[in-house]
Amino acid sequence: MNTNPNPYIDDDLKALADTVRRFAEDRVKPGFLERDQTRVLDRDLMREMGELGFIGPELPEAFGGLGLGCLAAGVIHEEISRVDLNLAYINLLASLNGQILAEHGDPEVVGPWIRKIIAGEALCSIALTEPRGGSDAANLRLRIERQGDQYVVNGEKTSISAADQADIAVVFGRTGTPESGAHGVTALLVPMDTPGLTTNRFECHGQRAIGRGSIFFENVQIPLNHRLGDENKGFVQVMQGFDYSRSLIGLKCLAVARAALDETWAYITQRQAFGQPLSAFQGVTHPLAQFDTEVEGARLLCLQGLWLKDKGLPHSAEAGMAKWWGPKLAYDVIHQCLLSFGHGGYDRGPMEQRLRDVLGYQIGDGTAQIMKTVIARTRAGRKNVPV
C-alpha cells in the first residue's frame, strides 16, 4: 500500500529521494560555499554521482542510462539542488542534452558521449544564445556552412553555462538564409577541444561554480555525422526538449526555497525578541505561511509536468508555468527568509548565496515573458498569439 500522500511520487521514487538526500547531505553540502568561491565544479564529486546512477537516470538503457523516467530525474534534481543548486546544474545539463543527443544524434557518434555524461566523466553545455539575441532564439547569426564532408562554424555564442568547463556542446547555428528564421537552423555536437574554438568566462552575480561565458568559433570544422536532427530543422526538432528542462528548473529552484523555509521556521522558534520567540509575531509567520503554501502548489505543478512527459502527453503549458513561476517564487521566498534572519542572513553564507544562485534562473532558459507567451499559445492557439 502506498502511504505517500504525493500522487506523483510513489514508494520507489520516495526511496530514491531518500538515498539521494543522504548523499547530498554527506557529500555535496559540505563544499557548497567553497565551490562558489573557487568557481570550479568538483569533477570527483561529479563522477561519484555518476557511479551512483544520479546523472541522467531517465536516459535509455541502450546508452547506459537506467530508463527510470523523468520523475526519477526530478526527485534527484530536487535533493541535489536542496543543498547546492550549482552542482545540480550537472544533472540539468545531462538530462536536457542527453535527451537531445539520444533522440537526434548518430548513435555511433553520440553513444560514447552519452555514456560519459551518465558516468559523470563529461559535461555537455548547450550553446544557443548569441550577443544580439537571447529570447529571440531563432534569430541566430552564428554561421554553419557545409563544405564537403564537414561543416565549418564561425561566430559567437554568449551567456553559455559551463562554457569554459564543458567537454562538448550542443551548438545551434544558421545553415539557411537569414529570412528562414527557425526553419534555417541546424544543431551540431561540438567537442570543446576542436581547433579554432575558444572560450571566456564572465564575472557573474551567482551560479559561480558552473559559470557562464562566451564561445568563439573561427573556422571550426565539424564532421557531418555530428549533426543533431535534420539540416535546417535543428531548432524546431531539438528545442522540443526544453519543455522537459523547464519543469526541472522550476523543481530545482523550489527545492532551494524549501530548504530556506525549513531553516527559517526552525530559526524563528528559537530566536527571542521582546520576551517571546519570533514565531509569536504574525508579521513574521504570515509571510512564511503564504510562501510555504505557494511552494507546495508550485512543486506539484512541476511534478505534473514531468508526469505528463513520462506519459507522452502534451506538457508545454505546464513546463512554461513551472519555469516562470518556480524561479520567481523561489527568489521571493529566499529574500523573505534572508530578511527573517536579519544580518545573519545578509552576511556571506548559505542564504545569500541561494538568493544569488536562484536569480539567474529568471533569465536563462527563457524569461517569464517568453514562458507566458508559450502558455498563451497553448491556450489560445499560436496563430492568435503570433508574438
C-alpha positions in Angstrom: 0.0 0.0 0.0 1.4 3.4 -0.9 1.2 5.7 2.1 2.9 8.6 0.4 0.4 11.5 0.0 2.0 12.9 -3.1 0.2 11.5 -6.2 3.3 11.7 -8.4 5.9 10.3 -6.1 5.4 6.5 -5.4 7.3 4.5 -2.8 10.1 3.7 -5.2 10.7 7.3 -6.0 10.5 8.2 -2.4 13.1 5.6 -1.6 15.3 7.1 -4.4 14.8 10.6 -3.0 15.9 9.4 0.5 19.0 7.8 -0.9 20.0 10.9 -2.8 19.2 13.1 0.2 21.7 11.2 2.3 24.4 11.5 -0.4 23.6 15.2 -0.8 23.9 15.9 2.9 27.1 13.9 3.4 29.0 14.7 0.2 27.6 17.7 -1.6 26.5 20.1 1.2 30.0 20.5 2.9 31.5 22.1 -0.2 28.6 24.4 -1.1 30.2 27.7 -0.1 33.7 26.8 -1.2 32.7 25.9 -4.7 31.1 29.4 -5.0 34.4 31.0 -4.0 36.7 28.8 -6.2 34.3 28.9 -9.1 35.2 25.3 -10.1 32.9 22.3 -10.2 34.1 19.2 -8.3 34.8 16.6 -11.0 35.4 13.9 -8.5 32.0 14.5 -6.9 30.5 14.5 -10.4 32.0 11.1 -11.0 30.6 9.9 -7.7 27.2 11.0 -8.7 27.6 9.1 -12.0 28.7 5.9 -10.3 25.6 6.0 -8.1 23.3 6.5 -11.1 22.3 10.0 -10.1 23.0 11.6 -13.5 20.6 11.1 -16.4 18.7 8.2 -14.9 15.9 8.7 -17.4 18.2 8.2 -20.4 17.8 5.0 -22.5 19.4 1.8 -21.3 20.9 1.4 -24.7 23.1 4.4 -24.0 24.0 3.3 -20.4 21.0 5.0 -18.7 18.6 3.4 -16.3 15.4 4.3 -18.2 13.7 5.3 -15.0 11.6 8.2 -16.3 11.6 11.9 -15.9 10.0 11.9 -12.4 13.0 9.9 -11.2 15.3 12.6 -12.6 13.2 15.2 -11.0 13.5 13.8 -7.4 17.3 13.6 -7.9 17.4 17.2 -9.1 15.4 18.2 -6.0 17.7 16.6 -3.5 20.9 17.8 -5.0 19.5 21.3 -5.5 18.3 21.5 -1.9 22.0 21.6 -0.8 23.7 23.1 -3.9 21.9 24.5 -6.9 25.2 24.9 -8.8 26.2 21.2 -8.6 22.7 20.2 -9.7 23.3 22.1 -12.9 25.3 18.9 -13.8 22.1 17.0 -13.6 20.2 19.6 -15.6 22.7 19.7 -18.5 22.8 15.9 -18.6 19.1 15.5 -18.7 18.5 18.1 -21.4 21.5 17.4 -23.6 21.4 13.7 -23.0 17.9 13.6 -24.3 18.8 15.7 -27.3 21.8 13.5 -28.2 19.8 10.3 -27.7 16.9 11.3 -29.9 18.6 13.3 -32.6 22.2 12.1 -32.9 24.0 9.4 -34.8 24.3 6.5 -32.2 27.9 5.8 -33.2 28.8 9.4 -32.5 26.7 10.3 -29.5 26.7 6.9 -27.8 30.2 7.2 -26.2 29.5 10.8 -25.1 26.2 9.9 -23.5 27.8 7.1 -21.6 30.5 9.6 -20.3 27.8 12.1 -19.3 25.9 9.5 -17.4 29.1 8.3 -15.7 30.0 11.8 -14.6 33.0 11.8 -16.9 31.9 14.5 -19.3 30.0 17.8 -19.1 27.8 18.9 -22.0 26.8 22.5 -22.5 24.1 23.9 -24.7 25.0 26.9 -26.9 22.0 28.8 -28.2 22.2 32.4 -27.0 24.1 35.0 -29.1 25.2 38.6 -28.3 22.4 40.1 -30.4 19.6 38.0 -29.1 18.6 35.7 -26.3 14.8 35.4 -26.2 14.5 35.6 -30.0 16.5 32.3 -30.2 15.5 31.5 -33.8 17.2 34.8 -35.0 20.7 33.4 -35.0 23.8 34.8 -36.7 26.4 32.0 -36.0 27.1 30.5 -39.4 27.3 26.8 -40.2 28.4 26.1 -43.8 28.6 22.8 -45.4 32.0 22.2 -47.1 32.5 18.7 -48.5 32.3 16.1 -45.7 32.2 18.6 -42.9 30.6 21.7 -41.5 32.6 24.9 -40.9 31.4 27.1 -38.0 32.0 30.8 -37.5 30.6 33.2 -34.9 29.9 33.6 -31.2 27.7 32.2 -28.5 27.3 34.1 -25.3 25.9 33.6 -21.7 26.6 29.9 -22.1 26.5 27.9 -18.9 29.8 26.0 -18.2 31.3 27.5 -21.4 34.8 27.1 -20.1 34.3 23.8 -18.2 32.3 21.7 -20.7 33.7 18.8 -22.7 31.2 19.0 -25.5 28.4 21.4 -26.6 25.2 21.2 -28.5 25.6 24.2 -30.8 22.8 25.9 -32.8 23.6 27.9 -35.9 22.2 29.1 -39.2 22.5 27.0 -42.3 19.6 28.6 -44.1 19.0 32.2 -45.2 18.5 34.9 -42.6 14.9 35.1 -43.7 14.3 31.4 -43.0 14.0 32.0 -39.2 13.6 28.9 -37.1 13.4 26.8 -40.2 17.0 27.5 -41.2 18.8 26.4 -38.0 20.9 23.3 -37.6 22.3 21.8 -34.4 25.7 20.2 -34.1 27.5 18.2 -31.4 30.8 20.0 -31.0 33.8 18.7 -28.9 35.2 21.7 -27.0 38.8 20.9 -27.8 38.2 21.3 -31.5 40.8 23.6 -33.2 39.5 27.2 -33.7 37.2 27.1 -30.7 38.0 29.4 -27.7 36.1 30.4 -24.6 36.0 33.1 -21.9 34.2 33.4 -18.6 32.1 36.2 -17.1 32.1 37.5 -13.5 28.6 36.6 -12.7 26.5 37.5 -9.7 25.6 33.9 -8.9 25.9 30.3 -10.2 29.6 30.9 -10.0 30.7 27.3 -9.7 29.0 26.4 -13.0 29.9 29.7 -14.6 28.8 31.5 -17.8 30.8 32.8 -20.7 31.2 33.0 -24.4 32.3 30.5 -27.0 34.1 31.8 -30.1 34.2 29.8 -33.4 36.8 30.6 -36.1 36.6 28.2 -39.0 35.8 25.3 -36.6 35.5 22.1 -38.6 32.9 19.5 -37.5 32.1 16.2 -39.3 28.7 15.9 -41.0 27.8 12.9 -38.8 27.9 15.2 -35.7 24.7 16.9 -36.9 21.7 16.5 -34.5 18.4 16.2 -36.3 17.9 17.3 -39.9 19.6 20.2 -41.6 17.7 23.4 -41.2 15.3 21.8 -38.7 17.5 21.7 -35.7 15.7 24.5 -33.8 12.2 23.1 -34.5 13.2 19.5 -33.6 15.7 19.9 -30.8 14.1 22.7 -29.0 11.2 20.5 -28.0 13.4 19.1 -25.2 13.2 22.5 -23.4 9.7 21.7 -22.2 11.4 19.0 -20.1 14.2 21.1 -18.7 11.8 23.9 -17.8 9.9 21.6 -15.4 13.2 20.5 -13.9 14.3 24.1 -13.4 11.2 25.0 -11.6 11.6 22.0 -9.3 15.3 22.8 -8.7 14.6 26.3 -7.6 11.7 25.3 -5.4 13.9 22.8 -3.6 16.2 25.7 -2.6 13.2 27.7 -1.5 12.0 24.7 0.6 15.4 24.4 2.3 15.4 28.1 3.1 11.9 27.9 4.5 12.7 24.9 6.7 15.7 26.6 8.2 13.7 29.8 8.8 10.8 28.1 10.5 13.3 26.5 12.9 15.1 29.7 13.4 12.1 31.8 14.3 11.0 29.4 17.0 14.4 29.7 18.7 15.2 33.4 18.3 13.8 35.6 21.1 12.5 39.2 20.8 10.6 41.1 23.4 10.4 38.1 25.6 8.9 35.8 23.0 10.1 33.7 20.1 9.9 35.4 16.7 7.2 32.9 15.7 4.8 34.6 18.1 4.6 37.6 15.8 2.2 37.3 12.8 4.3 39.8 10.9 7.0 37.1 10.8 4.9 34.0 10.4 2.2 35.1 7.9 4.6 35.8 5.0 6.3 32.5 5.6 3.0 30.7 5.8 1.9 32.2 2.5 5.2 31.3 0.8 5.1 27.8 2.2 1.6 27.3 0.6 2.8 28.7 -2.8 5.9 26.5 -2.8 3.8 23.4 -2.2 1.5 24.3 -5.0 4.2 25.2 -7.5 6.1 22.0 -6.7 3.1 19.9 -7.6 2.8 21.8 -10.9 6.4 20.9 -11.8 5.9 17.3 -10.9 2.7 17.3 -13.0 4.8 18.5 -16.0 7.3 15.6 -15.5 4.4 13.1 -15.1 2.8 14.3 -18.3 6.1 13.9 -20.2 6.6 10.4 -18.8 3.1 9.6 -20.1 3.9 11.0 -23.5 1.2 13.7 -23.1 1.4 17.5 -24.0 3.1 19.5 -21.3 4.3 22.8 -22.9 1.9 24.9 -20.8 2.8 23.2 -17.5 6.5 23.5 -18.3 6.1 27.2 -19.1 4.3 27.7 -15.8 6.9 25.9 -13.9 9.7 27.9 -15.5 8.4 31.4 -14.9 6.8 30.8 -11.5 9.3 28.5 -9.9 12.4 30.7 -10.1 10.5 33.9 -9.3 8.7 32.4 -6.3 12.0 30.8 -5.1 13.7 34.2 -5.2 10.9 35.9 -3.3 10.9 33.1 -0.7 14.6 33.2 -0.1 14.5 37.0 0.1 11.9 36.8 2.8 13.9 34.1 4.7 17.0 36.2 4.5 15.2 39.2 6.0 13.9 36.9 8.8 17.5 36.0 9.7 18.5 39.7 9.8 22.2 40.5 9.4 22.9 36.7 9.8 21.2 36.1 6.5 22.7 39.1 4.8 26.3 38.0 5.7 28.1 35.8 3.2 26.7 32.3 3.8 24.1 29.8 2.5 21.1 32.2 2.5 22.6 35.0 0.4 24.3 32.5 -1.9 21.0 30.9 -2.6 19.5 34.2 -3.4 22.3 34.9 -5.9 22.1 31.5 -7.5 18.4 31.3 -8.0 18.2 34.8 -9.6 19.9 33.6 -12.8 17.1 31.2 -13.5 14.8 34.1 -14.1 17.0 35.0 -17.1 18.4 31.8 -18.6 16.4 29.2 -20.5 13.5 31.6 -21.2 12.3 34.6 -19.3 9.0 34.9 -17.6 7.6 36.9 -20.5 8.6 34.2 -23.0 7.1 31.5 -20.8 3.8 33.4 -20.6 3.8 33.6 -24.3 4.3 29.8 -24.5 1.3 29.3 -22.2 -0.8 31.8 -24.1 -0.1 30.0 -27.4 -1.1 26.6 -25.9 -4.4 28.1 -24.7 -5.4 30.5 -27.5 -3.5 28.9 -30.4 -0.3 30.0 -32.0 -2.0 31.9 -34.8 -3.8 34.0 -32.3 -0.6 34.8 -30.3 1.9 35.4 -33.1 4.5 37.3 -30.9 
